[in-house]
């Protein structure tokens, strides 16, 4: 399971994994997953278009993590730690529910 954030690192990681899938001496399945956290300004149409062009199995998990984190973190404090933990929990749950054994 390749977890895609939308940054250049996750696009690069997916490209590398797709190359490995074609050339590696072992066979493995690869799915791409993006967590749409409902952050203001997030262009939710980008991933489905891009991943459909790659003809790879993908899932877009829609979970309003942004509002939850904003509610539990005090105003003026950084939300990064709470957001990261919450995001990982959502992705780990998806992995378990779908029989995924490796996350990247």
Secondary structure, 3 states (H helix, E strand, C coil): CEEECCCHHHHHHHHHHHHHHHHCCCCCCCEEEEEECCCCCCCCHHHHHHHHHHCCEEEEEECCHHHHHHHHCCCCCCCHHHHHHHHHHHHHHHHHHCCCCCCC
